Amino acid sequence: MIRCHPLAAAAALCAAAFSAHACDECDPELHEALAAAPAASRTKLALVRVQGASPSSLPSNIPTTRETVMREDIERSVNATDSEDALKYLPSLLVRKRYIGDYNHAILSSRASGTGNSARSAVYADGILLSNYLGNGVGGLSFPPRWGLVTPEEIARVDVMYGPFSAAYPGNSAGAVVDYVTRMPSRFEAHAKLAYVSQPFELYGTKATYRAWQASASVGDRAGDLSWWVNVNRTDSDGQPLTFANRLASAGTAAAQGTPVTGAVLVPNSSGQPWYLLGTGTQYGTRQDHLKLKLAYDLHPTLHASYVTGLWRNDADGNSESYLRNAAGDAVTSGAIVIDGRQYAALTGADFALTREKLLHVMHGVSVKSRSGGEWDWEAAASRYDYRTDDKRQNAVTNTQPAARTGGAGTLADGSGAGWHTLSLKGIWRPAGTAHVVDLGVQQDSYKLSHATSSIAGNYLADGAGALASNVSGRTRLQSAYAQDAWLPADDWKAVLGVRAEHWQARDGRTDFSAAAGRAYAARSATFLSPKAALSWQATPETVIKASLGRAVRMPTVAELYGATSTTNAQYINDPDLKPERSWTAELSAETTLGALQSRLTLFAETTRDSLYSQTAFDAAANRNITRVQNIDRIGTTGLEATLAATDWLVQGLDLSASATYTDSRIKANRGFVATAGDTLGRWQPNIPRWRATALATWRLDTHWSASLAARYSGRQYRTLNNADVNGFAYMGVSRYATADLRVLWKIDRQWSAAFGIDNLNNAKYWNFHPYPQRSYCAELKFDL
């Protein structure tokens, strides 16, 4: 799988890739120069001077680890139903996607950031922020990137930069920066696609087949200076159950009353304790609609304006089902129960919950860019993301099935009014007569969270909001300025120095526990400096050595500062005085090319102080679990990442890519604890495996047929800070896994193509708190005009 980079170690390789793929997404001037160079000439490091449309918003002159996947790679090798699938085989990355259309838990994990840390990565589409920094993780509220605002069909390429090494990005870039570059037409074109996925699923007391349909269409054109693009997509998906009602076997008492039941499944939980699984929950039926309109206009040969708007609508029904049956064979969903002669706590509406969600989110982005290639170029951009509608209805604890299916008491959680907007002004200065390229910029990112939960006494499925049960609201703002200078100190050397200054504010914070009990919080502000440095050396014509160092300051989010909630058995206590995370990250890489082989070896290290994590402890006096987001004093991570890629390996048309990553990530200091003081010291950072690996082989049999076989592996990891979840192969556990994927693409003719694929070919049953999909069969039919 060829990945074209403006900073490819060997000019001949990049030129060959451009020739083979007709890569109109890369810098044409650079490729022209490379193609014209003699094949035997020595490769020289150079500063990229982009003219015309930039292929990516990521910085071109930072000599650090970057990976790219092109549209052609995705089409040949990935059974892509959602935009995050494009990242599936990139080194050290994992998106916690549980089902097709997963909108509330699909969080990106990278080298030193787990799948609970959504605020430690930055995801963009054409430079517009998709990451959701209203909160972090998937607690009472969920904050994954807004993947639904990009569909696989509109992707031209995806670029990933590992680590916080560019001054142009906030401290949320500590893990990785992902930029989706979407298509814009150069002539009239139209596309349509139909896709179907079937997943036979068998786990505990569930045996069923879950299906998904997708339909999408795109059309675009360019007439003179104006180009436009419209994309629509519909997804109708039924996912497998994600949660399971349960009772610890040890909690049983002598039977005094209750209904004797059968059907409970006795298995060990994530801590190794026996528990009964009583039935399923959170089985989503999801219907999503996506609409994207993009306009671009050349105001001048060197001045380009663009506008994009996206609408994403999601209707999701979360259902549940009891495994339990009484003597008559009827489902049991309420009251005290007796299992194997012992009595257990009564079933409530929380055990078999029903949810109904309606979301409508809208995105806007506008930019004006100068691309003269002269001494000065500039860009002004703004974007806005709005939660127009964000409603979640759920039956009350006292409202059990079957009555809850048609109404009764419940709650309404309303997140409408939340969102964020960004403003930026960037400049590129190329001082005449010098080998310098200086990037300058000022930015402002503002976030507003508003999430009110009310009680409904009548019909939770239809009635309006009732008495206020809780409310979380607040704002944060990050104002930044940065400067970054890239220059050539010698023929074989490139150096980059940068600094980012940030002023952070939090205000209007308020937490209400009811209509009569609430608390407002004082405003806060702080200022930080984050230096960056990188150096690369062309050691031989085929080998480049790169070193990078960067500081990142990840600010607390609104939800972490103010997001308190309380239930019968648990309480979440917010802390408005949380410190920001402060990370120093470094990497040292060697990249080399030997004929058709490309390889990279990267040593990376990160030290994070005041890392933001949820910590839970049982309070005996209050008789409940108390959860707080707290600062962990210090987490240390070191690791080694190796990649290998080959084109036409052994036989014509066979392309290979592979990666392996070893990571040691541990809690070095922590005054907080989970159960007893000191129980987290020396433990593994949650959701960071020691080993992970990917491999992908694609065979282009001829112009009509290609076949791909991929494999992914992740080693043992933990979900809890004290690593008490020793059994990963259980509900609430995090397991190791090894899976394989298959895809066959048939280009029927110039306009028609079809594909068949199987994800999780070996039908592995693996977990990340929730069960991942089992073996899934995919089919696609596509038309391109």
N, C-alpha and C positions, 0 to 999 in steps of 0.2 A: 504494500500500500504506500504509494509515493505521497509525501507531504512536502509541498513547495513552501520554502521560507525565503524571505528577502535576504536573510543572513545565512544561507546554506553554506556549509563548510567548503564545498567544492563547487566552483562556478559551472564546471562541465555537467555535474549532476543536476543542478537546478535548471540549466538550459535544456538538458535532455528531458527532464520532467515536463517542462513547459511545452516542448515540442510534442511529446507523446500524448499529453492531455489537452492540448490547446487551452491552457489554463487562463481564461480571460478574467479570472478573479485576482491574479497577481499583477504586480507593477510591470506594465508592458515595457517601459523604458529600461528597467533593470534587466529584464529577460532579453531585450534586443541587444544590450551591451554584452551580456554573457554569451549569447549565441554567436556574436561577432568575434569573441575572443578566441585565440588559437587554443586548441584542445590541450596542448602541453604546457601552456603558460601557468605560472605560479599564481595561486589564489591569493588575493589581497583583501584584507578587511577594508570595508568602505562604509561611509555614512550614507544611509538611504535618503534620497531627496525625492519624495513622492510628488508626482504631478498627476492631475486628473483625479478620478474618484479613488479614495483610499480603500483597499480591500478589507481593512479591519480597523476598528477603533483602537486596537492595542498598539502600544508604542513599538516602532520598528527598530529603534537603535539601542534597546536594552539587551545586552548580551547575557541572557539568562535562559532557563529552560522554557521552551514553548513547544506545543504540539498542535497539529492541525488535522482536521478531517474534512474532506471535500464532499460536495454533493454526490459525485460519482461513487465515492467510497461508501457513502450511506446507502445509495441505491443498490449497489452490488452486495453489500455485506451485512446490513443491519435490518432486522425486522422492526422497523421504526413505526410505532403507533403514536408516540408522543415525542416532543422535541428533545427531551432529556435522553432519549434512547441513542442519540447521536454520540453521546459521551461514553457509551457502554464499554468500548474496548480501549480507551485511552489509559495510559499508565497512571496508577495510583488513584484513580477516580472511581467513585461509586455513588449512584443516585438511589436513594431508598424508595424506589417505585414499587408499590405493592399490588397495583392493578392498573388496567388501562384507564387513563384519565385521573390518576391519583393527584388530587389538588391540595391536600392538606397535610401530607406527610413526606412528600418526595424531596428530601433534603440532600444536598450535595456533600459528599465526604471527600477529603483530599489527604495528603500525606500525614499531617498532624492535626487534622480537624475531623471530628466524627460526625455521624449522621444525626446528632442532636444539636449541632452547632451551625444553624443556618446563617447566622450573622458573621461567620468567619470565611465566607466566600462571596464573590461579587459576580453576578450574572447580568449580562447586558444583551440587548438585541439592537444592532445597528447603533450602538452607543447609548441606548435608552435603558435605564435601570429597570431590571425585572426582579432583582432581589428585594425581599420584603424586610426592611429594617425597623418595622413597627415592633417586632419582638424577635425572640430567638428560640428555635426548637419547636416542639409540638406538645406543650403542656396543655393547660386548659384552653388556650388559643394556639393556633398553628400558623407558622410563618415561613413556609418554603418559598422559593422563587416562583414567580407567576409564569410557569412554563407554558400554560395554555394560550399565552399571547403570541406564541410562535408555533406553527405547524411544520411537520417534517417536509412537506412538499415545497415550502417557500425558502428552505435553507439553501444558501449557496455554499457556505463553508462555516466551520466552527473553529475558533482559535482559543487556545487555553494558555495562559501564562501562570506558572507555578510560583507562588510566593509574593511577598509585598515589596517588590523590587523597583516599582515605578512610582515616582512622586506624584503622578497624575491620578492615583487612586487612593481612597480612604483606607483606614486601618482594617476595614472589613475584607480587604484583599489578602489578609494574612495566609489564608489557605490557597486560594486560586482565583484567577479572574477568567471568566468565560465570556466570549463575545460571539453571538450568532449574527452572521452577515447574511441578510436575506436578499432575494433576487430582485433585480430591476431589469426590465426588458430593453433590448436595443432595436427590436422590431416587434411586429404583432406576434403574440403567442398565446396559446390556450392549453390548459391541462385539466384532466379529470382523473379521479382515482376512486376505486371502491376497494374496501378491505374487510376481511372477516377473520375473527379469531375464536377458536374453540378451546376451552380448558377443562378436561375431565379432572375432577378434584376429589380426593378421598383423604379424610383426616378425622381422627376420633370417631364421632358418630355421624359425620357428614359424608355423603357420597352423591355427587351431582356434577353436572356439566354447566359451566358458565361461559357465556358468549358475548362477543362485542362486534359491533358494526361501525364502520367509518365510511363517510363519503366526503370528498373535497373537490373543489373546482377553483381554478385560477385563470385569470385573463389579464393581459397587459399589452402595452404598445408604447412606441416612441414616435412622436411626430415633431420634427424640428427640435426645438429646445425643451419640449415637454415630454415627460414619460410618466406612465401611471401603471398601477398594479392593484388588482383586487383579488383577495383570496377568501374563500368561505370553506368552513369545515363543520361537519356534524359527527359527533361520537355518541353512540348509544352502547353502554357497557354495563355488564353485570359482573361484579367481582366476587371472589371467594370470601367467606366469612373471615373477619380479622380479629375478633375478640371472642372470649369464651367465659360464660358465667361459671363460677367455681365455688367450692367450699373445701377448706382444709379437712382432711380426714380426721386429724387430731381434734378438730373442733366439735365433733359429734358427742352427744350426751345420751343418757338412757332415754329410750323412747317413752314419752308421756302422752303426746298427742301428735298430730301431723298425718300426712298422707303417705303411705308406703308407695315408693316409686321404683321403677326399673329404668334402665337406659343410661344412668350416670357412668362416665368413663373414668376409671381410676388410673392415674399416671403420676409420675413425679413432676413437680413444678420446677421453675428455674433455679430454686435453691436446693433441690433434691428432696423436698418434702412431698409425701403422697397427698394428692388432692383429687377431688371429684370435679370433672368438667360436666356441667349440667346442660349446656346448649350453646348456641352460637349468638353472636351479635355483630353489629357493624358490617353487614353484608350489603354493600352499596349497589343500588341501581342508579347509574349516572347518565345523564343526558347533557351534553355540552355542545354549545354553538360558538363558533369563532368567526369574526368578520374583520378583515384587515384591508385598509385603503392606504396606498402610498402614492404620493405625488412628488415629482422632482422637476426642477426647472433651472435651466442654465441662464442665469441673469447676464452673464458675460462669459467668454471662453474660459476665464479663470475663476468665475464666481458661481457657486452652485447652491441652490436653495432646495430644501426638502421638507415634506410634512407627512406624518403618519398618524393614523388613528386606528385603534383596535378595540373591539368589543368582545367580551368573553362572558357567556352566560352559562351557569351551571345549575341544574336541578338534580339533587341527589337525595334518594330515599334510602335511609339506613334501616335495615330490617334485622330481626332476630328470630330464633327458633329454639324451642326447648327439645332436648333429647328425652326428657322425663315422661314416663307414661304411668298412669294409675292402673288399678286392677281391670278396668274396663277398656284399657288401651287408648284412653284419651290423653292429650298433651296436658301437662301440669305446669302452670306458669305463675302460681301464687300460693301463699300460705306455707306453713311449716311442712317440712318433708322428712321422711324416714328412709334412709338408704342403708341396706344391709343391717337392719335392726337398730340403727342409731339415728337420733333426731338431729336435724340441722336447722339453722336459722331460716326463717320464712323467706320465700321468694318475693321480691318486690319489683316495681317497675324499673329499677336500675339494673336488675339482673337481665331482663329481656327488654331493653330500651328500643324505642322507635324514634327515628329522627327524620325530619323533612327540611331540606335546605334549599333556598333559592338565592342565587348570587348573580349579580350583574356588575361587572367591573369594566371600566373604560380607561383607555390609555391614549394620550396625545403626545406627540413629539414634533418639534420644529427646529431646523438648523439652517444656518447660512455659513458656507465654507468658502474660503479662498484657497485656491490650489495653483498658484503661479509658478512655484519652484524658484522664485527669486529670493531676495534678501528677507522679505517678510511674507508670511501667510498667517491667516487667522481663522477662527471659527467661533460662532456664537450659537448656543443651543439651549433649549428649554424642554422639559417634559413634565407630564402630570399623570398620576395614577389615582383613580377615584373608585372607592367602594360605593357605587350608586345604590345597590341593594345588597345586603349581606345578612340574611335571616336564617336562623336555625331554630326549629320547633322540636320539642322533645317532651314525651310523656313524663308526668311526675312520678316520684318514687311510690306514691300511694295509688297510682293509676296503672294497674297491671293488665296484661293481655288476658282474654281476647277483647275486653272492652276498650282498651287503649287504641285499637286499630281504627276505631270510628270516632274517637274524641275523648272527652274527659279532661281532667286537670293536667297541666303541664307548664312549660316555660317557653319563652320566646327570647332568644339572644339576638340582638340587633347591632351589627357592626357598621351600618351605613354612616357615611360621613368621614370615615377613616381614609387615609391615603397619604401620598407624598408628592412633592414636586421638586424638580432640580433646575438649576440655572448654572451655566458655565460660559466663560470666555477664555479661549485658548489662543496662544500665539506661537509661531515658530520663527525663530530668528537665525539666519544663516549669515553671520558677519562676513562681509566681503574680504577676500584674500586670506581667509583662515580656514582651517579644517575643523570647524565647530558647527554643531547644530544645537540650538538652545530652545528647549520647550518651556513655555511660561503659561500660567493659568490662574484664574480665580474661580471659585465654585461656591454654591450654596445649595445644600440639601435639607429639606424641611419635612418633618414627619408628624402626623396627627393621628392619634388613636382614640377611638370612641367606641366602647363596647358595653352596652347596657343589657342586662338580663332581667326580665319581668316575669311574674307569676301569672298564670291564666287559670282561673277557677272553672270556667265553662268548657269550651272546646278548644284545646290547644292547637288543633289543626287549622282553625279558621279565625278565631277571635283575635282582636287587637291586644296590644300590650296591657297588662294589668298592673298590680302593685310592683314597685321596683324591688328586685331581689338583690341586685348588685350592679355596680357600674365602675368601669375603669376608663379614665380619660387622661390625656396629657399630650404635650408636644416636645419634640426635640429639634434642634437645628444645628447644622455643622457648616461653618464658614471656613473656607480653605484658600490658601494661596501656595503655589509651588513653582519651583524653577529647577530645571534639569539640563545639564550640559553634557553632550556627547562629542568627543573629539578623538583624533588620531595622534597620539604622542609620538609614534614611530610607525614605520611601514607595516609592521606585523602586530601592532597593538591598537586596541580601542579601549577608551576609558569613559565612564559615565559617573558623574557626581550630581546628586540632587538633594533637595530638602523640601519637606512639606510642613507648612505651618497650619494648625487647625485650632479654631475657636468653637467650642461646643457649649450649647445651652440646653437646659431642660426647664420647662415652665408649665403652668396650668395643670400640674399633676393633682389628681383627685381620685380617691377610692371611696366608694359608697357601699356599705354592707346592707343597707336597706334605705327606704325613703327617709328614715329618722336618724340614721347613724352613718356619718361620713367623715372623711378627713381630707383636708387640702394640704399640699406640700409646698414648701418654699422653693423658689427658683434657684437653679444652680448654674454655674458656668465654669469653664476651665480652658486652658490653652496648652497646646503641646507642639513639639517639634519632632519630626521624624526624618532623620537623614537616610540617604540611600547611596550605594556605591556599587559599581560593577566594572570588571576588567576582563578583557579577552585577549588571547595571544594565539596567533597563527603559528603553531609550533612546527608544522610541516605542511606541505601543500594539501595533505589530506586530513589534518588533525587541528582542531581548535580546542584550546583550554579556556574555560570561563569560570570566573569567580564573582559572586554577588553577595551583598550584605544589605539588609534593610531593617528598619524599625517600623512597627505598625502599632497604632493605638486604636483599639476597638472600643467605641463608646457604649455604655449601657443603653439599651433600648427602652422605649416607653413602657412596654409590658413588663420588662424586668424591674423597672423602677417602681411602678404603681399597680401592677396587675394582681392584687390580692383576691383570693376566692376562698370560700369555706363550704364544706359539706358536713354530713353527719359524722363521718369517721376521719376526716382529714381537713387540714387547714393549710392554706398557702399564705405565707406572710411576706409581703413585699418589703423592700429596703430602698428608700429614696436616696440613700447615701452610698450606693454601690460605687466602687472605683472602676475606672475603665481597665480593660486588659491591655497589657504592654508586652509586646513580643519583639525579640530580636531573632531574625531568621538569616541563615547563611547557607550557601550551596557552592560546591565546587564540581565542575563538570568537565568531562573530556568527550568530545564528539569526533568521530572519525569515519572516513569512507574508504572502502576497499572494493573497487569495482562496483558491482551491483549491491554490495552490502553497506548498510549504514548502521552505526551503533553509537550508543551514548551510555556513559557511566556517571552517575551523579551522587555525590555525598552531600547530605543535607542535615541541618541541625537547627533546632528552635528552642528557645527558652521563653516561656510565657509567665509573667507575674500577674497576680490578681485575676486569674482566669475565671470567667463567669460560668458557674455551674449550679444546678439545683442540688441541694443536699437535704435529705429527709431523715428525721429522727423521731422516735416515739416518745411522747411526753406523758409519763405515767400519771402526773397530777391532772392533766387535761384529758387523759384517756383517749388520745387521738394522735395520729401522725402529723407532725409539723414539718412543712416543707418551706425552705427558703432558697432564693437565689443568693448565693454567697460568693465571695472572692476566694479562690484557692490560691495560696501564697505563691507556689511555683510549680510548673510542670516542665519537665525536660524531655526533649525528643531528639533522637538521632536516627539516621537511616541511610540506606543505600538503594538507589534505583538504577536498574539496567534496562536498556531497550535495544532491540535489534530489528531491522527491517531489510527486506531483500525484494528486488524486482526481477522477474523472469528467473527464479531460482531453480536450478537443475533443468527445468524445461521451460520453453517459451510460454508465457502467460500465467505462470505460477508466482504469486506475490505473497510474501510472509511478513508478519509483524508480531512482535512479542515483547513482553515486559515482565519484570519481576521486581518487587519492592520489599525490602526488609525494614521494619520500623521498631524501635524501642522507645516507647513513650510512657513515662511514669510520673506519678505525683511525688515531687521531691519535698514539698513542705505544705502543710495545711493545718491551720488551727481549728477548722471545722471538722465535723465527723458525721457518720451515718448512724451508727449504733453506740459505739464507745469511742472515747477520745483516742486519736492516733490510728483508727482503723482504716484510714485511706492512705497512709504513708507507704510509699514504695509500690503502690498498686498501679495497675495499668490504666492509662487514660481511657475512659469509656469509648467504645465503638472504633478503636484503632487496632486492627489486627497486626500481629507480628509479621505475617507474610501475606502478600497478595500478588496475583499474577494474571496475565492475560495472554492469549495467543490467538492469532487469526490467520487463516490461510484462504486465499481467494484464487481460484483457477479460472482464467478467462479462456474457455475452450475455443471459442471463435467469436465472430462479431455478433452472434445471436445468443450464445449461452455462456453463463458463468455460474460457478458454485462456490460457496463459502462455508467453512467450518470453523467455529470459534470455541474457545474454552476460557472460563473464568474461575479463579480460585481465590478464596479468602480464608485465612486461618482463624484460630480461636480469638474471641474478643469478649468483652464484658459490657454490660449496660450500666451497672452500678459503680459508684465511686469506690466502694470497698470491695468490689469484685466478688460479692456474695452470691451472684447468680452463676453457680458452678455448672449448671446444666443448660447448655445453650439450645438444645433440641427440645424446647418446650415453649408454650405460650408465655410471653414476657422475657424469654431468653434471647440471646444473640449467638447464632451458631456459625461454625465454619461451614464452607460449602465448596463444591466443585461442580460446575455445570457446563454443558456444551450446547451450542446453538448451530442451527443449519439454515442455509438460505440458498435457493436456486432461482436465478433470474433468466427469463427467456425474452429476448428482444424479438418479437414476432416479425415486425417490420419497422419502418421509420417512425410510425405513429403509435403502434400498439406494443405493450409489453405486459408480461404476467410474471408473478413471483409466488413461490411457495416456500414456507419456512417452518421450522420447529424451534421454539425456545425451550430451554431446560430439557434438552433431548433425553437425558438420562433420568428424568423425573425425580430429581433430588427434592427432598422435603427439608427446607431450611428456613431460618427465622431471623428476623430483626425486630424483636418484641412481637410483631405480627407475623403470620406465615407468608412467605413469598409465593408467587404463583407456581403451580406444578406444570407438568408438560403442556405446552400450548401450541396449537396448530394454526398457522397463519396463511392466508391466501390474499393476493392482490391482483387487480386488473387496472391498468393505467393507459390513458390516451394522451398523447402529446401532439399538438398541432403547431 
